[in-house]
Amino acid sequence: MDELSVVRGAAVPPSALDDPRLAAARARLQGEIDRSTVRSGWRPAARRRWTPVGLAAAAAAVLVAALPPSSEPPPPPMMPAAQVLEMAASAALRKPDRVPRPDQFVYSRTVSRNGEIYEGWLSVDGTRDGLYRDSDGLQTAVLGCRDGRRQVVIDPADGPIPGRYEPCEPEPAYDPAMPSDTAGMLTYLRQRNERDDPASTANSTGKDVMELSTGHYLRPAQRAALLRAAALTPGLTTTPTTGPESRACLTVSWTFGGPDPTMLVFDATTHEFLGDNWRFVDIVDIVDRVGQRT
């Protein structure tokens, strides 16, 4: 390695070579070399004279050691959760808007945190039979509710029992009545909480936000209203995380009355919604039949 390489490796800025302290250190170093050579009586066959660059490298090392250690700049402050949700709402509004027909299906492909893939075909209006399929090929029927009744299933492997029905209400994968404004969405979520659990608290909103974000088809304005309503709930926190394919992500989380928090994951750059506690949403689309993909 030559002296120039040493200088480069010392990570000293070029301006430091003009520092008066460096010139003094260089002179002292050369003097000590000369004096130690005379005292020892050592004479090399061809004595190497230190070049200015070589002396600069050695003296720079002395100077760097003497200077106060540089401190890394502090990490940027974490973006507030409400701001993350607002930017995610704006990102949702940039998505194309499609209005599904009642006879269609919402197709979704999700990837669990441990890499398992799940596909689902859910009836848009909840009256037609849908299907779930996992990465092992196991299929589970999602029976529709028609005329207030649905076939009885005891063992999914055996399918529905012919001639046996139970009362039901349709569970649509898309709700055209879901509001597209924040105030309306807050009322919608409150009514949903009261219907599902009369004893629910305000924090139960988080659970509904998570379920609606990943398990239903939302038009862009509906998703934006849902995220803006979520931003008004108490107890929100933001943490950095890693998403699919090592993407930098931000997690917005809050507790909804239990030990496990609700978590919504967003791309740290585009603020696109990516998933929740257990899964990342890979594809959501509208298709005409069960088994059809995008």
N, C-alpha and C positions, 0 to 999 in steps of 0.2 A: 504493500500500500504506500503511495507517495504522500508528501505533505499536503498537497491540495485536497486529497481525499479525506485526510484527517480534519482539515478545516471544514469541509462540507459536512462531515459526520458530527462535528461539534455543535451543529445547529445554532451557530452564532450569526446574527444578521450582519451584512456587509458594513453597515454603519458602525458596528462595534469595533471594527479594526482601526478606526480613527480615534477611539477613546484614548485620552492622555494616559489613563491608568494602564492601558494595554502597552503603550510605548515604554513606560517606566518598567513594567513587568518584564518586557522583552529584554531591556538593557540589563536588569538584574540577573535574569536567567543566563544571558550570555556571559556575564562576569563570573557567576558561580561555576559555570562549565569550565571557563579558562583557569580559575583558581584551583579547582579540584584536579584538573589535569596536571598542573605544575606540582601540587603537593604529592600526588601519587607517583609521579615519575613515569606515568604510563605514556607511551608514544606509539600511536598506531602507525603501521607501515605507510598508510596514506591517510592522514587525519582528515576526517570529514568536517567541513565547516558548515555550521547550521545556516541554512538559507533564510531570508526574511519570511518566506511562507512557512517554513518549518517552525521558526521561532514564533510566528503568529499563531500557529496551531497550539503550541505548548502554552504560550502566554494566554491565549484565549481560554484554554481549559482552566488556568489559574483564575482568570477574571470571572468566568462563569461560576466557578465554585464560590467566589467571594461575593457575588451579587445575590440579592435576595431571591429566593425561589419564586418562579412565576406561578401564579394561581390560575386555574381554569375558570372561565366565566361560569357563573351559576346557571343551572338549567332554567329555561324559560318557565314562567309560572304556568300551572295547568289551567287550561281553558275551563271556565265555569260550566257546569252541566247545562244550565239553561241556554247558554250560548251555543254549546254543541248541538242541542236539540233544535234550536232555531236554524242553524246552518244545515242540519239534516232535513228540516222541513223545506228549506229553499232547494236543496238537492232533489227532494221528492217531486217538487213542482216542475222540475226540468224533465221528468220522465214522460214518455208518451202516454196519452190517455186513451184507454179502451173501455168500452161499456159492454160487459158480457151479456149474452142472452140467457134467459132462465133455463133453457135446455142444454146449456154447455157445462163444462167441467173446469175447475181450477186445477191445473197441473203444477205440482211443486216437486223440486228435487233438493233435498237438504243433506248436509254432511254433519254427522255428530262430532263431538270433540275428540272421540277416539277413532275417527276415520270411517265409521259405518255410514253407508248411503241409504237413504230412504226416499221412496217416490210415493206420491199420493195423487189420486184423482178424486176430487170432491165435487159433489153436485152444486152448481151455482145457486139453485133455489132450494136445495135440500130434499127434493122429492125423488131423485133418481139414485140408483145404487152406485156407490163409488168403490174405491179400492185403495188399500195401502200395500206396498211391497218393500221388503227390506233387502239388504245386500246379499242375504242368503237365499233369496228367492221366495221366502215365506210371504204368502198373500193373506190379507185380512179384508173381508168385505165390509164396506160401510153402507149399510142399508138405508135407503131413503124412506121418508115418512110421507105416505100418500093417504089422503082422506082421513087424517088423524090416526092412522094405525100403521104398524110396521111389523114385518115378520120377526118371529122370535128366533134368536140364535143362542144356543147354550155353549156349543163348542165351535169356535171359528173354523176348525179343520173339517167339521161336518157340514157347515153351511146352515142356512135357515131351515127351520122345521116346517114342512109343508102343512098348510092349513092352520097354523098357529100364529096369532097376531097379538100385539100389545099396543096400548095407546101411546101416542107420541106427538111431538111437535117438530116440524121441519127445522133442521139446523143448516141454514144456507151458508155456503162458503163466501158469498158476497151479499152484502146488505145495501141495496140501493137507497135505503132511508137513512143510512149513516150520515151525519152532518159533515159539511165541508168547512165549517167555521169553528173557531176555538170555543166560543161560548156554547154553541150548540153541542159540541163534542163533550164538554164538561157535563152538561145535563144528560147526554146519552150514556156516558160512563157511570154517572151516579145512579141512573135508573137501571142500568145493567147490573150494578153491584147489588142494589136493593132487591132485584128480581132473583138473582142467584143466591144471595146470602143476606137476609134482612139484618143480620147482626154485623155486617162488614163495616170496616172503618174506612176513612179517607185513603189510607195507605193501600187499600185493596185495589185502588186504581192502577197501581203498578202491575198487578197480575193481569188485569184486563188489557192493559197496553201491550204487554208481552204476547198474550194470546192472540190479540187482534193483529199485531205486527207480523207474526209468523204463520198463523193458522188460517188466515182469511185473505181474500183478494181485496185490496184497497186501491181505489183510484187516487191519482196524485194529490188532489185537493183533500181527500179524506185522510190520507197518510200524513199530510202536512198538519192538518187540524189535530190529529191524534198526538203527534209529537209536540205540538205547541201546548196542548192540554197537559201532556205529561210534564212539561217544563214548569207548570204551575203547582205541581205536587210537592210536598215538603220532603226533606231528607235526601236530596239528590247529591251524589258524589261522582267525580270523574277520575278515572285511572287509565294509564296507558296499558295496552296489551298487544298481543300479536295475533293476527287473524290468519285466514287461509293463505297458503303460499307465502308465509312470513310477512304478510302485509302489516304495516304499522297501523294500529287501530286505537280508538278511544272507547272506553266502556263507561256508560252512564248507568248507575245502579242505585237502588233504594230498596228498603225492606217493606214488605206488605203484610206485616202482622205475624211473621214467623222468622225462624232463624236464617232462612236462605233468602238472599236478596234477589230482586229482579235485576237482570242485566240486559241492556241493549248495546250492541256492538256496532260501531260506525267506522268507516274508513277514515283515517286521520287526515287525509289530504282532500278527498272528494266529499267526505261526510255522508256517503251513501250508506244506507242501512244494510248490515251484513248478517245479523243473527241475534241470538239471545244466549241464555245460560248454557244451553245444551247443544245447540246446533247452529250451523251457518247455512243461510239460505242461498242456494246456488242458482236455482231457476224458479221463476213463477210466471205462468203463462195461462192463457185461455185456450182450451182445445174442445173439439166437438164430441169426443168419445173417450171412454176409459181405455187406457193403454196407449193412447196417442201422446206423443211428445211434441215439443215445439217444432 
